[in-house]
Amino acid sequence: MIAVQNLTKVYGKRAALDHVSFEVPEREIFGFVGPNGAGKTTTLRILAALLEPTEGKAYIDGADVTKDREKVHTRIGYMPDFFGVYDQLTLTEYLDFYAACYRQPKSRRQKIVEDLLALVGMTERKNQLVDTLSRGLKQRACLARALVHDPAVLLLDEPASGLDPRARVEMREILKELQGMGKTIIISSHILPELTELCTMIGIIDHGRMRATGTVREVIARLTSGRRLRINVLDEKDAAIEVLTPLAAIRHVEAVNGSIEAEYDGDERTASDILVALTGAGIRVSSFTPVDGGLEDAFLKATSEEVG
Amino acid sequence: MNPVARALWNPIVAKEYRTRMRTWRSPFAITLYVVLLGGLGWAVFAAMTGNTLGLGGSGTNYGMYLFMFLIVFQVALLGFITPALTAGAISSERERQTLDLLFVTPLAPFSILWGKLLASMSFVVLLLILSIPLFSLVFLLGGIELDQVVYAFAVTGSTALTLGFVGIAFSSLFRRTLPATVAAYGAAFVLLLGAYVYGFLFPTDADPTSTVVPAPPAITLVSPVIPLVTIATNQPVSGYGVRVDYSRYTKGIPAAGGYCTPTVNGAMCTSGPVYSFGTNQNTGTTLPSGLFKGWQYWQASIVMQLMICAVALAFSALVLPPVRRFHLRRRRPVTAPAPA
């Protein structure tokens, strides 16, 4: 559905994007992660046909973003990292205006606006002026705006940025609903836990270069050295470490804040074998938890690598 | 809706009407406009009936004078209002960060420009319509025909359109509204007054072998001042934009201490004979020479202004799109340098 091939954007002597490539199949949610200035917004603006790449190609549903802009614009819903609202327009008028811009027939526009307001949970605010809405509500209104023409692809640039935790959860729920509706979504964010839960695929970008791309599991496996377990035992912490250290699958064991953290190579079966080894040695294990901080580790590892 | 109708009437127009008329600024501007124009009309009429400011004399000229002052003042007012309406049209969308959102819709950049322009110029048309009752008072005094009013409104409308197109061009060029507004007012000043003053600074030299008074330089017709005065008085403005080198006229040399003034019919000297350029100037408001020879002043003015409109529109259409089809500088392929 989305294909990016060797995308390069150079401003003067600075490369904002350096031969970035990735693909997003239909109905996938692609999390685009990277620190500020990594090139996320530049990539999304090129995909939205708002910026011309210096080199490389990008396609949305087969349409070249530099050559077939009109087709691209009918396929995408673009939500930038700012609100973009007008004074003196109510929420209904705001959405109706964009629906008209997207050439939706007048007879259908009222229904479209009502459905979108229901989707983003703002029906009761339909007559409120958009510029008087709170930040979280403006963000939802902007998401509704990006959906007025029922696009197959959504390009969302930092949709949760600056939102309070509640608004963030609400936004995540809406995105899940859109995922259920079959949309292909690219979502840029620096809030990693959100992406872990929401995204089916991920791309890590830093200094304009794609560090890793693939499914969340693949990226974590590729970038992190091993899987991690957090083990709590009743009294025999030192004994437990002595049992764990010689095991072949164990790469590293350390005591962290009263727990034991063990990094190992292998899968769930290996983890089960580790537990059997502990209990077999008479260690009383009170909890045995796989640590799911993999994406964060992967991100830190990918973005801390020496550039060159 | 067919493509032409869709290009001419697009959602931006309706949105602009809605947002513009919901603020207090629009009714205030309309009221101020009518009050100022009416106030000037009253002042001119009072000056004429009170025989002050040299506007007294024959009552048959009251209508003509009133019309002339009103129409020139109306252009001056529009010179202040139109740049304010259009200079922020595009740049304010940039500042509000809504321009990108319009660019990702199927609306063509030209449609965005046109929608903005149509909405702004509709407000100008509203002001012109509101001034009609004031101008109708002129007919009570006589001396002005309906066709003169139509021509004068055509020149006024064309001037406002030019200022609108130029304002939109600067609004497309500059990212911020403030520099766009300053540039638009500068351009309005040059177009309205600069072109007029040009006629004084660089007049056309009269040809002593010719039998007609030459026309002012064509560039002066960009300014509506002379065409409007010409329409009102039904004759060219004597001596404007023409330089007569009296030493080259055998019969036009003034006597010692005297001076000559170029007129429609020749150089009128305070003493000595009058040199006649001939009698083929009877129509009065026809340009006798130059690029627009045989045209009416107002026709030439409108054509000049429409040419500026075309240039401004082409410029706007060139600089507005986020991804330009034509690049001002030649691009060369760049290999991404290694990031720092």
Interface residues (C-beta under 8 A of the other chain):
Chain A: T8 V10 K13 R14 A15 L17 D18 H19 R45 A48 A49 L50 L51 E52 T54 E55 T66 R69 E70 H73 T74 I76 Y78 P80 F82 F83 G84 V85 Y86 D87 Q88 L89 E93 F97 Y98 A100 C101 Y102 R103 R145 H207 G208 R209 V307 G308
Chain B: N10 P11 I12 A14 K15 R18 T19 R22 T23 R96 Q97 T98 D100 L101 L102 F103 V104 T105 P106 L107 P322 V323 P333 V334 T335 A336 P337 A338 P339 A340
